[in-house]
Amino acid sequence: MSPEPEAYTGQTLCSSGSPSPLRAFLRTETAGAAVLVAAALAALLWANAAPAAYTSFWDTRLSVRFGTYGISLGLREWVNSGLMTFFFFVVGLEARREFDMGELRERKRLTLPLVAGLSGMIVPIALYLAVNAGHGSEQGWGAAMSTDTAFALGVLAVAGRGMPPGLRVFILLLSVVDDFLALGVIAFAYSDRIAAPALVVAIGTLALVLLGLRLGVRHGSVYALLGVVAWVALLESGVDPVVIGLALGLLTYAYPASRADLEHASGLFRLFREQPTPELERSVRVGIASAISPNDRLQRIYHPWTSYAVVPLFALANAGIEISSDQLARAFTSPVTLGILIAYVLGKPLGIVGACALTTLASRGRLRLPVGWGAATAGGALCGVGFTVSLLIATLAFHGARLNEAKLGILATLVCSFLAARLVTAAIGILPPALRLRSVLGKAETIVDLAVPVDHHDHIRGPHHAAVTVVEYGDYECPYCGQAEPVVRELLADFGDLRYVWRHLPLTDVHIHAQLAAEAAEAAARQGRFWEMHDLLLSHQQALRIEDLHAHAAAIGLDTERFERDMRAHTGAARIAEHVESADLSSVAGTPTFFINGRRHHGAYDLTSLTAAVRAARERASVAT
């Protein structure tokens, strides 16, 4: 039974409408922040209710032995150096995906996040060192520099209502740069004496990973084994082994599912439908898996685990400190606590926003923020929350009382960053509407996903010079295109400055009548009746055989003899082939796929989702003009 249009998300073989990996990543991070808060509170309660039990539990030694060789670490060390490797692996996966398919596929867009991320670490470090100069606590500078992605996005969900989606992406890109540089700091500034032979083994193992990728080895078990070897080697070398997680994530390719791969997968499924044997079942699984990039598959597996288990477990192991009034009084006169708090609350927004402003001026406007300056300031305030990496470095830099003082400073950044972000968003809210919109959206050019722009050869509904253009790649036999059609009609009725474009993408491997129906629409177009035939085909998707198409031609008043000649001559095939080629250039693999002002629309095709996307595009267009 087909889903109702209101619930439609288009997740079938003929659809490419599932939420984008980036949006799924952001949703998981935001929800994971709530679990992280709960874990941190549980750690505080445990440490204050039974401090001896908390300490002894996490100091418990756990040994793993293979013959005469073994590794013995405390439970906290297993979490910090073992499980957190998976956290940084996911960070690396998302960074690689942004390089291959996301905002950073235009390399010039890397400049601003890189400069802002670097400045957003240098300025806090400078402030921390200024506060701690001469106190013997300067070695803790690394705990004052790294933003916690999960908390930042979680606070944004609460304090940043009304902020554009681009702000979430910008914070994510800053966090990727942040985590990457922080791992470098851990590896070189907070590692023990380096053992060169073990480090050489780790580097050699990574070289084998690169060789396997170059040779096209696709067995995940091979890379898992090499990853374990590299992790052990780094542990023995004195370099914190979490570095290996980021390295492996950055080496994992991301690419969109191609139409050829999907057609191959559907062909295998048809074979399995005819002969459901174990061998064909395995072939189908392998064929479907090969259509999805390793990056997407691994993110889907590991990201929920890191967000809902690994990072909360890290918080449980590290956030527990005894809190008393005397200790609080000492902590907030401590240069360690104050240095961390000032570094995050003042240093982060100053470093990020200041670097963005200087870079924009130096480039004479060629490099611009993806959001407005008001949203960027709110983002800078949100980046003033430190937790995961900051706690990790604090445990490496301090012990005893100073470690507790550092932890209190880190925990205080959660409250202060929230209050700072609320203050910024409240200030934006009292601006006049036009200025508020400009301060939130900005004037940066967005990445255009639509490879072939709309021109006079396209089939266009609505005013030709409209502010918003919606392009749909569709298939007349795809049931979800049929369900999206009334939604498109409502959009055209609700927005007077909207134009709609239909481009053919007949998925002949799953819809045997799709090509013929597309040719019928093009034959009708030769007589000036494209849209009449278009509407009829989508409303009669079970009647697309040749005799049905002739009946449809007669129903809309076409010259049936001319229509039949055009159908026999396949006069519309060339135009359809052009549309298919443009779909391939835009990495469109399924139907329906929508582009709104050149940007690909991810998610559901219900009226609410598309209306919100069109309204956002119209607002951005109004700011740009």
Order of alpha helices (4+ residues) and beta strands (2+ residues): alpha-alpha-beta-beta-alpha-alpha-alpha-alpha-alpha-alpha-alpha-alpha-alpha-alpha-alpha-alpha-alpha-alpha-alpha-alpha-alpha-alpha-beta-beta-alpha-beta-alpha-alpha-alpha-alpha-alpha-beta-beta-alpha
